[in-house]
Amino acid sequence: MGLSSNVLWHQTKKPGLMNILKTKKLYFSYCLEDILASDHLKGIAFPMVSLCDLPLSEFGAGKWAYGNYALGFSRKWGVEKGFNPVCYCLRDSEFFTNQIDNLGKAFDSGNIDLIEKAIYPFSYMKFVEGPLLKKRYVNYRFYDEKEIRLVPPIERIGDYTYFLDDINYEKYKNKNNGSSVLGTHGVPFEYTDLKYVIVESEQNRNEVIGFFQKQHVDFSHIVILTKSQILEDIVGDNHNVELPKVDKPKVSVAQLALQLGKIWQENKNKYKQ
């Protein structure tokens, strides 16, 4: 079985999915990466659109960290738009150390053009693994995501800053009601470029079908699936049904000791036999 597919997936939440379908555009947003983090810096936020080329059979329960909705685009469209696989690296690797050295030399030169060229590779880098705090992972294997990314050149984002440090990233989000989107800048597509739409429930599927019908477009080539269909019918790991959790009263060690002592006293003659 292959390790990649001819479909490029973009995961999102419901409002994001419907807005993308309405505007036919994937919007650039600042994404805070810890690739250049230090004791005094949480990371650098680059503008980007992120996809992945995992086979649909790999979308198990642990692969929905970025939303329960997804759009699947043709690989041909992604290549034409300039998307490129992320370069995963280890923190202490010689490759990463050399990139840091190059960046340091560029800053020492004071040449803005050299600095921009030296920092550009970091916009396509990601550590193999690290924390993913918004999903409460102390350590998360980013390498397994097979991310494919498009970071726009400066001339494509107008007056927006090419990158933000962690402090200015938070200021930007606070100013924009929690959003890190760069206005209307993004990557356009046509419905013919879209191959799949994944939604959370059957009701959501009907909403998407209703949307396409109102647009009076042919969407017969687009496969619309629910998350449960993928987990149960394709991945095959959603069959087990758990018992409902019951809050049990906590018993202290002292209480357990008393209970054991009582049982022993009541049955000590039997234990002596």
C-alpha positions as CSV (number, residue, x, y, z in Angstrom):
1,M,0.0,0.0,0.0
2,G,1.3,3.5,-0.9
3,L,2.3,6.0,1.7
4,S,0.7,9.0,0.0
5,S,-2.4,9.7,-2.2
6,N,-3.2,11.8,-5.2
7,V,-5.6,13.9,-3.0
8,L,-4.4,16.9,-0.9
9,W,-6.4,17.3,2.2
10,H,-7.1,20.6,4.1
11,Q,-8.6,20.0,7.5
12,T,-10.8,22.7,9.1
13,K,-13.8,23.4,11.3
14,K,-17.4,23.9,10.0
15,P,-17.4,27.7,9.7
16,G,-14.1,27.5,7.8
17,L,-15.4,24.8,5.5
18,M,-18.5,26.7,4.5
19,N,-16.6,29.9,4.0
20,I,-14.0,28.2,1.8
21,L,-16.7,26.6,-0.3
22,K,-18.5,30.0,-0.7
23,T,-15.5,32.0,-1.7
24,K,-13.6,29.2,-3.5
25,K,-10.4,30.1,-1.8
26,L,-8.0,28.7,0.9
27,Y,-7.0,31.7,3.0
28,F,-3.4,32.3,4.2
29,S,-3.2,32.6,7.9
30,Y,-0.3,33.1,10.3
31,C,0.8,29.8,11.9
32,L,3.1,30.0,14.9
33,E,5.9,27.5,14.5
34,D,8.5,26.7,17.2
35,I,11.2,26.0,14.6
36,L,13.1,29.2,15.7
37,A,12.0,29.1,19.4
38,S,14.4,30.0,22.2
39,D,14.3,30.9,25.9
40,H,13.0,34.3,25.0
41,L,10.9,33.5,21.9
42,K,8.0,31.0,21.6
43,G,8.3,30.9,17.9
44,I,7.8,32.6,14.5
45,A,4.5,32.8,12.7
46,F,4.6,32.5,8.9
47,P,1.7,33.0,6.6
48,M,0.7,29.7,4.9
49,V,-1.9,27.3,3.7
50,S,-1.4,23.7,4.9
51,L,-2.5,20.5,3.3
52,C,-1.4,16.8,3.6
53,D,-1.3,13.9,1.2
54,L,-2.2,11.1,3.6
55,P,-4.2,8.2,2.1
56,L,-7.8,8.3,3.4
57,S,-7.2,5.0,5.1
58,E,-4.7,6.7,7.4
59,F,-7.3,9.2,8.8
60,G,-7.8,7.2,12.1
61,A,-9.1,8.7,15.3
62,G,-5.8,10.5,16.1
63,K,-5.6,12.3,12.7
64,W,-8.3,14.9,13.3
65,A,-6.2,17.4,15.4
66,Y,-7.1,20.3,13.1
67,G,-10.9,19.9,12.7
68,N,-13.6,17.3,11.9
69,Y,-14.1,18.7,8.4
70,A,-11.9,18.5,5.3
71,L,-11.6,19.3,1.7
72,G,-9.8,17.0,-0.7
73,F,-8.1,18.6,-3.8
74,S,-6.4,17.1,-6.8
75,R,-2.7,16.8,-6.5
76,K,-2.4,18.4,-10.0
77,W,-4.1,21.5,-8.6
78,G,-1.7,21.7,-5.6
79,V,1.4,21.3,-7.8
80,E,0.2,24.0,-10.2
81,K,-0.4,26.4,-7.2
82,G,3.1,25.8,-5.9
83,F,2.5,23.7,-2.8
84,N,5.6,21.9,-1.5
85,P,6.2,19.1,1.1
86,V,7.4,20.3,4.5
87,C,11.0,19.6,5.4
88,Y,11.0,17.7,8.7
89,C,14.1,17.9,10.7
90,L,15.6,16.9,14.1
91,R,16.5,19.6,16.5
92,D,20.2,18.6,16.9
93,S,20.8,17.6,13.3
94,E,23.7,18.9,11.3
95,F,21.2,20.1,8.6
96,F,19.3,22.3,11.1
97,T,22.4,23.6,12.8
98,N,23.8,24.7,9.4
99,Q,20.5,26.5,8.6
100,I,20.8,28.3,11.9
101,D,24.4,29.3,11.2
102,N,23.4,30.7,7.8
103,L,20.6,32.7,9.4
104,G,23.0,34.1,12.1
105,K,25.5,35.2,9.4
106,A,22.7,36.9,7.4
107,F,21.7,38.9,10.5
108,D,25.3,39.8,11.2
109,S,25.6,41.2,7.7
110,G,22.6,43.6,8.2
111,N,21.6,42.9,4.6
112,I,17.8,42.7,4.5
113,D,17.8,40.7,1.2
114,L,20.2,38.1,2.7
115,I,18.1,37.9,5.9
116,E,14.9,37.3,4.0
117,K,16.6,34.6,1.9
118,A,18.1,32.9,5.0
119,I,14.8,32.9,6.9
120,Y,12.7,31.6,4.0
121,P,13.7,27.9,4.4
122,F,12.5,28.0,8.0
123,S,9.0,28.7,6.7
124,Y,8.9,25.2,5.2
125,M,10.6,23.4,8.1
126,K,9.0,21.6,11.0
127,F,10.5,19.5,13.8
128,V,9.8,15.8,13.5
129,E,8.1,15.8,16.9
130,G,7.2,18.2,19.7
131,P,4.4,19.5,21.9
132,L,0.9,20.2,20.5
133,L,-0.6,22.0,23.4
134,K,-3.9,22.9,21.9
135,K,-4.7,19.2,21.7
136,R,-2.9,18.5,25.1
137,Y,-0.1,16.5,23.5
138,V,3.1,16.7,25.5
139,N,4.8,15.1,22.5
140,Y,3.2,14.8,19.0
141,R,4.8,13.2,15.9
142,F,4.3,15.9,13.3
143,Y,6.3,13.8,10.8
144,D,3.3,11.5,10.5
145,E,1.1,14.3,9.2
146,K,2.9,14.4,5.8
147,E,2.2,18.1,5.6
148,I,2.3,20.0,2.2
149,R,2.5,23.7,2.5
150,L,2.4,26.9,0.5
151,V,4.1,30.0,2.0
152,P,3.4,33.0,-0.2
153,P,6.2,35.3,-1.4
154,I,6.1,38.8,0.1
155,E,4.6,40.4,-3.0
156,R,1.5,38.2,-2.7
157,I,0.4,39.4,0.7
158,G,0.3,43.2,0.1
159,D,1.0,45.2,3.3
160,Y,1.1,42.2,5.6
161,T,4.3,41.4,7.5
162,Y,6.1,38.3,6.1
163,F,6.5,36.9,9.6
164,L,5.6,37.7,13.2
165,D,7.3,36.9,16.5
166,D,5.1,35.3,19.2
167,I,4.2,38.6,20.9
168,N,3.1,40.3,17.7
169,Y,1.3,37.1,16.6
170,E,-0.9,37.3,19.7
171,K,-1.5,41.0,19.2
172,Y,-2.5,40.3,15.6
173,K,-5.0,37.6,16.7
174,N,-6.4,39.8,19.5
175,K,-6.9,42.7,17.0
176,N,-8.8,40.3,14.6
177,N,-11.1,38.5,17.1
178,G,-8.9,35.5,17.5
179,S,-8.3,35.0,13.7
180,S,-4.8,34.8,12.2
181,V,-6.1,35.0,8.6
182,L,-4.4,37.6,6.2
183,G,-7.6,39.3,5.0
184,T,-8.7,38.1,1.6
185,H,-5.2,36.8,0.5
186,G,-5.3,33.1,-0.4
187,V,-5.2,30.3,-3.0
188,P,-8.2,30.2,-5.3
189,F,-9.7,27.0,-6.7
190,E,-12.6,25.9,-8.8
191,Y,-15.1,23.2,-7.8
192,T,-13.6,21.0,-10.6
193,D,-10.4,21.0,-8.5
194,L,-12.3,19.5,-5.5
195,K,-12.6,15.7,-5.2
196,Y,-13.8,15.2,-1.7
197,V,-15.7,16.9,1.1
198,I,-15.6,15.4,4.6
199,V,-18.1,16.5,7.2
200,E,-18.8,15.6,10.8
201,S,-22.4,14.3,10.5
202,E,-25.2,13.3,8.1
203,Q,-26.9,16.6,8.7
204,N,-23.7,18.4,7.6
205,R,-23.7,16.4,4.5
206,N,-27.2,17.5,3.6
207,E,-26.1,21.1,4.2
208,V,-23.2,20.8,1.8
209,I,-25.4,19.2,-0.8
210,G,-27.9,22.0,-0.4
211,F,-25.2,24.6,-0.8
212,F,-24.0,23.1,-4.1
213,Q,-27.5,22.9,-5.4
214,K,-28.1,26.6,-4.6
215,Q,-24.9,27.4,-6.6
216,H,-26.4,25.6,-9.6
217,V,-23.1,23.8,-10.2
218,D,-22.3,20.2,-11.2
219,F,-20.9,18.5,-8.1
220,S,-21.4,14.9,-9.2
221,H,-17.6,14.4,-9.2
222,I,-17.3,15.4,-5.6
223,V,-17.6,12.6,-3.0
224,I,-19.1,13.8,0.3
225,L,-18.3,11.6,3.2
226,T,-18.9,11.8,7.0
227,K,-16.2,11.3,9.5
228,S,-17.9,8.2,10.9
229,Q,-17.9,6.6,7.4
230,I,-14.2,7.1,7.2
231,L,-13.5,5.7,10.7
232,E,-15.9,2.8,10.4
233,D,-15.9,1.8,6.7
234,I,-12.4,2.8,5.5
235,V,-10.1,2.9,8.5
236,G,-12.0,0.3,10.4
237,D,-11.1,1.4,13.9
238,N,-14.4,2.8,15.2
239,H,-16.3,-0.4,16.0
240,N,-15.8,-0.8,19.7
241,V,-18.5,0.7,22.0
242,E,-17.4,1.9,25.4
243,L,-19.5,1.7,28.6
244,P,-20.6,5.1,29.9
245,K,-18.2,6.5,32.5
246,V,-19.5,6.3,36.0
247,D,-18.1,8.6,38.7
248,K,-17.0,6.3,41.5
249,P,-16.6,7.6,45.0
250,K,-12.9,7.9,45.9
251,V,-11.7,5.6,48.7
252,S,-8.7,6.6,50.8
253,V,-5.9,4.2,51.6
254,A,-6.9,4.4,55.3
255,Q,-10.5,3.3,54.4
256,L,-9.2,0.4,52.4
257,A,-7.0,-0.7,55.3
258,L,-9.9,-0.6,57.7
259,Q,-12.1,-2.6,55.3
260,L,-9.3,-5.2,54.8
261,G,-8.8,-5.4,58.6
262,K,-12.5,-6.0,59.1
263,I,-12.6,-8.7,56.5
264,W,-9.6,-10.4,58.1
265,Q,-11.1,-10.3,61.6
266,E,-14.3,-11.8,60.3
267,N,-12.5,-14.6,58.5
268,K,-9.3,-15.0,60.5
269,N,-10.2,-18.6,61.6
270,K,-10.6,-19.6,57.9
271,Y,-7.3,-18.0,57.0
272,K,-5.5,-20.0,59.9
273,Q,-6.7,-23.3,58.5
